[in-house]
């Protein structure tokens, strides 16, 4: 069944191409795109310009210059009642959602709260915002001050920031509050690990953390809320490597020392193929025209 758009356009109607008859959908597409400028850009397209009312909902309400309402049709009333419609650039596509932007006033309040001595956890709970996002706001505030001090905050940059700030929906703690109980996924859990246990043996989250060599999730959440995610990442990077010497038996002349390292940093990963005997091995030519194999 052919699906026709729920709106009608009375604007630009393009002529037929070289006398050929256009199909209905081709004509509707050309009406939607509008005229081209000398660069080949569709400057008259109703989606060519950013909205400046803190909304990314392009296909709901009045459209650009022609004044055509694209939400006219049987589903327009249902879309207008949706409280999250402002987060969807295309109203009928509920799978595409735009992120929210923290307003300038709220950023200043967050910076003032942290500078007054409040902890990151207290600020995160107050604004229902994850701690990494609060840390990002503080870091960007420092960078902005550095730009102002060094004279890098030009008028063009300020205009660009103003346009982008008006083009995204603003963050509302009551409607867009984030889940503060989430913790970053450890890299150790990105691969599977199999453990054989008895059917009657209890096995819970703490036991799973021990198998991966990690601390319980509750302890990780406490560190994230108190110290921030950056401190947690630094602690992981400075983790002491586990090293042990294998016991020597009678007749052994060599002691073997084993140290935990990250796969790929030392030696080759098990099962990594060599391309020496591959048919699709890449070759190149030098200035003299001699062919040589490209090392990968």
C-alpha positions in Angstrom: 0.0 0.0 0.0 1.4 3.4 -1.0 1.8 5.9 1.9 1.2 9.5 1.0 2.4 12.3 3.3 -0.3 13.7 5.7 0.4 17.3 4.6 -0.2 19.3 1.4 2.1 21.9 0.0 1.0 24.9 -2.0 4.5 26.4 -2.4 7.1 25.6 -5.1 5.9 23.2 -7.8 8.8 22.2 -10.0 8.4 21.7 -13.8 8.7 18.3 -15.4 12.3 17.3 -16.2 13.0 17.5 -19.9 9.4 17.0 -20.8 9.2 13.7 -18.8 6.1 13.1 -16.7 6.9 13.0 -13.0 5.4 10.5 -10.6 3.3 11.7 -7.6 6.1 10.8 -5.1 8.7 12.5 -7.2 6.6 15.7 -7.4 5.9 15.6 -3.7 9.7 15.2 -3.0 10.5 18.1 -5.2 7.9 20.2 -3.5 9.4 19.3 -0.1 13.0 20.1 -1.1 12.1 23.4 -2.9 14.4 25.4 -5.2 18.2 25.2 -5.4 20.6 28.0 -5.2 23.7 28.5 -7.3 25.6 26.1 -5.1 23.1 23.3 -5.6 21.8 23.6 -2.0 18.1 23.4 -1.2 18.0 26.7 0.6 14.2 26.8 0.7 13.8 23.5 2.4 11.7 23.8 5.5 14.3 21.8 7.5 17.3 23.7 6.2 17.5 26.0 9.2 17.8 25.3 12.9 14.9 26.2 15.2 15.7 28.9 17.7 13.0 28.1 20.3 14.8 25.3 22.2 13.0 22.6 20.3 14.2 20.1 17.7 10.7 19.0 16.7 10.9 20.0 13.1 7.9 18.2 11.8 5.3 19.5 14.3 3.8 22.9 14.2 4.4 25.6 11.6 7.1 24.9 9.0 9.7 27.3 7.7 8.6 30.2 5.4 5.7 28.7 3.7 3.7 28.4 6.9 2.6 24.8 6.1 1.8 22.7 9.1 3.4 19.3 8.6 1.4 17.8 11.5 -1.9 18.2 9.8 -3.6 14.8 9.4 -5.2 12.1 11.5 -2.1 11.6 13.8 -1.5 15.3 14.5 -3.7 15.4 17.6 -2.0 12.4 19.1 1.5 13.8 18.5 0.7 17.2 20.1 -0.4 15.4 23.3 2.9 13.6 23.7 5.0 15.3 26.5 8.2 14.0 25.0 7.4 15.3 21.5 9.8 18.2 21.9 12.7 15.7 22.2 11.9 14.1 18.8 13.2 15.8 15.7 10.6 13.9 13.7 7.4 13.6 15.6 6.2 10.3 14.2 9.6 8.6 14.8 9.6 7.7 18.5 13.0 6.0 18.2 15.0 9.2 17.4 15.4 11.3 20.5 17.5 14.4 21.0 19.6 14.9 24.1 18.8 17.9 26.3 21.1 20.9 27.0 21.8 22.4 30.4 20.8 26.1 30.4 23.4 28.8 31.1 21.7 29.8 34.3 21.7 26.2 35.6 25.4 25.8 34.8 26.2 28.9 36.8 24.1 27.6 39.7 25.9 24.3 39.6 29.3 26.0 39.5 28.3 28.2 42.4 27.1 25.3 44.5 30.4 23.4 44.0 32.5 26.5 44.8 30.5 27.0 47.9 31.6 23.7 49.3 28.8 21.3 48.3 29.9 17.8 47.3 29.4 16.4 43.8 26.9 13.9 45.1 24.7 16.7 46.8 24.8 18.7 43.6 23.9 15.6 41.5 21.0 14.8 43.7 19.7 18.4 43.7 19.6 18.6 39.9 19.0 14.9 39.3 22.1 14.8 37.1 24.8 12.2 36.9 28.1 13.1 38.5 30.1 12.8 35.2 27.9 15.4 33.7 28.4 17.7 36.6 32.2 17.2 36.3 31.9 18.0 32.6 30.1 21.3 33.3 32.8 22.3 35.8 35.6 21.4 33.3 34.0 23.3 30.5 33.5 26.3 32.8 37.3 26.3 33.4 38.0 26.1 29.7 35.6 29.0 29.1 37.4 31.1 31.6 40.8 30.3 30.0 39.3 31.3 26.6 38.2 34.6 28.0 41.6 35.3 29.6 43.5 34.4 26.5 41.2 36.3 24.1 40.1 33.2 22.2 36.4 33.9 22.8 35.7 35.7 19.6 32.3 37.2 18.5 31.9 34.5 15.9 32.3 31.8 18.6 29.8 33.5 20.9 27.3 33.7 18.0 27.8 30.1 17.2 27.3 29.1 20.9 24.1 31.2 21.1 22.6 29.6 18.0 23.4 26.1 19.2 22.0 26.9 22.7 18.7 27.9 21.2 18.5 24.8 18.9 18.3 22.1 21.6 15.7 21.5 24.2 16.6 22.5 27.7 17.2 20.1 30.5 14.4 20.0 33.1 15.3 18.0 36.3 11.6 17.1 36.8 11.0 15.7 33.3 14.5 14.6 32.3 16.0 13.5 35.6 18.8 10.9 35.1 19.3 7.6 37.0 22.0 8.3 39.6 22.5 4.6 40.5 24.2 3.7 37.2 27.9 2.9 37.3 30.4 2.7 34.5 30.8 -0.7 32.9 34.2 -2.2 33.8 36.4 -3.3 30.9 36.9 -6.7 32.6 33.3 -7.6 32.1 33.3 -7.0 28.4 34.4 -10.7 27.8 32.7 -13.8 29.1 34.0 -16.0 31.8 32.7 -19.5 32.7 32.7 -20.9 36.2 31.6 -24.4 37.2 29.7 -24.5 40.5 27.4 -26.9 42.2 23.6 -26.6 41.6 23.0 -25.9 45.3 25.9 -23.5 45.7 24.8 -19.8 46.0 26.3 -17.4 43.5 25.5 -13.7 43.6 26.8 -10.3 42.4 29.6 -10.3 45.0 30.8 -13.7 43.9 30.7 -12.6 40.2 32.8 -9.5 41.1 35.4 -11.8 42.8 35.7 -13.9 39.7 36.4 -10.8 37.6 38.8 -9.4 40.2 36.5 -6.5 40.8 35.1 -4.8 43.9 31.3 -5.1 44.6 29.0 -2.8 42.7 27.9 -1.0 45.9 31.5 -0.1 46.7 32.1 1.2 43.1 28.9 3.3 43.3 30.1 4.8 46.6 33.4 5.8 45.1 31.7 7.3 42.1 29.3 9.4 44.1 32.0 10.6 46.6 35.1 11.0 44.3 33.7 11.1 40.8 34.2 8.9 37.8 37.6 10.5 37.0 39.1 9.4 40.3 37.8 5.8 39.6 39.5 5.8 36.2 42.8 7.0 37.6 42.6 4.3 40.3 42.1 1.6 37.6 45.0 2.9 35.6 47.4 2.8 38.6 46.3 -0.6 39.6 49.3 -2.7 40.8 50.1 -5.6 38.4 49.8 -9.0 39.9 53.1 -10.9 39.7 54.1 -14.3 41.1 57.0 -16.7 40.7 56.1 -20.3 39.9 57.4 -22.8 42.5 60.6 -24.7 41.4 60.8 -28.5 41.7 63.8 -30.7 42.0 65.9 -30.6 38.9 64.6 -27.2 37.7 67.2 -24.7 36.6 64.9 -21.8 35.7 62.3 -19.9 37.7 59.4 -18.6 35.7 57.9 -15.2 36.7 54.3 -14.4 35.6 52.9 -10.9 35.4 49.4 -9.8 34.4 49.4 -7.6 31.3 46.8 -6.4 28.8 46.4 -8.5 25.7 47.8 -6.8 22.7 50.4 -4.7 24.5 52.8 -7.6 24.8 53.3 -10.2 22.1 50.6 -11.2 19.8 47.0 -12.1 20.6 46.3 -15.9 20.5 44.9 -16.8 17.2 46.0 -13.7 15.3 46.6 -14.6 11.7 49.6 -13.7 9.7 49.1 -12.4 6.2 52.4 -13.7 4.7 50.6 -16.5 2.8 47.3 -14.7 2.1 46.2 -14.3 -1.5 44.9 -10.8 -0.9 48.1 -9.6 0.7 48.7 -5.9 -0.1 51.7 -4.9 -2.3 53.2 -1.5 -3.1 55.9 -0.2 -5.5 58.9 2.0 -4.6 60.4 4.8 -6.8 62.4 2.3 -8.8 59.3 0.3 -9.7 60.1 -2.7 -7.5 57.2 -4.4 -5.8 57.3 -5.1 -2.1 54.9 -6.5 0.4 53.2 -4.0 2.8 53.6 -4.9 6.4 50.3 -4.8 8.4 
